């Protein structure tokens, strides 16, 4: 009787767990799967994601549309997403009793609004398939096979040793693991934060924390970086989907600028000529009304009053009294406010990095290393990241599913 195929998965997050489950499922009784997790519990990021609700994927069911949400990895993920993507994720969890719902912005959550639903499902499936899960395991060395038919040796901090015929790394953003992999002559793209908010002490934002705009356009002059969407003013500056999208696509350039740059904000999301035309129409239609009474462009009242005040116009000014120069100045503030950004703030519970294993090192048909055919990767350990909305989890599910299946192929 042939010996079981020994599969070791380092990292007990979404990608690692999913790959372990898929490998055990495909291998049947012919594989032995062990998950090694450094922390005290597995799936910790799943537990806290989406404010504890777990935004497990997104309602984007076309691979070519889905890849547009990945600043890094879009080209490489197109093939994998044609094999396993958002609809497959919903089907996988649904067949295991997890009911889901699609929210207005396309994010998908369990109907329980509780991440424990997802965690319990994954742990239950791992137990059913006989996956061994060990926590508190800090890995100190990865020793490659001496010849093609030999095994990997994984060494732990307390003298533990595991032999692996197939080894999968799913450790997320781990500098220690990246250093070990670099020692194996694998190329590592230096990591930088990918999703973060912007810090600004501009007086136009003072005391407006909590004010949100449903649609704004942002760009960084001279950087060819732009984004649009909802915008939120915070105690420290600016946040919201538009900012997070801009931070994702600008991760490397903004890091090179040390997060100090000028941000141009179009608060109303319209072209300048349209803003001027709309203001002239308001002036004609509301001649005797005061500017501060009825906010234009559906802007929040506090923000509208702050912008007209900073344009040098008193809120009690009647529209008819507005000079051409004043109207032009107000249009400039509405459509092209320049705000100094002097730092960033990251979401610690949903921290995402740009960087990791260089994608040129990977065969994306299997998620295996081109240099070491028995070494696999999935999740954020790779130089793949996405905007918020469940896309980072989807990359983890996809990579884990394909790698898990590939590790048992031919056995």
Buried (B, 14 or more C-beta within 10 A) or exposed (E): EEEBBBBBBBBBBBBBBBBBBBBBBBBEEEBBBBBBBBBEEBBBBBBBBBEEBBBBBBBBEEBEEBBEBBBBBBEBBBEBBEEBBBEBBBEBBEEEEBEBEEEEEBBBBBEBEBBBBBBBBBBEBBEEBEBBBBEEBEBEEBBBBEEEEEBBBBBBEEEBEBBBBBBBBBBBBBEEBBEBBEEEEBEBBEBBBBBBBBBBEBEBBEEBEEBBBEBBBBBBEEBEBBBBBBBBBBEBBBBBBBBBBBBBBBBBBBBEEEBEBEBBBBBBBBEBEEBBEBBBEBBEEBEEBBBBBEBBBEBBEBBBBBBBBBBEBEEEBBBEBBEEEBBEBBBBBBBBBEBBBBBBBBBEEBBBBBBBBEBEBBEBEBBBBEEBEBBBBBBBBBBBBBBBBBBBBBBBBBBBBBBBBBBBEEB
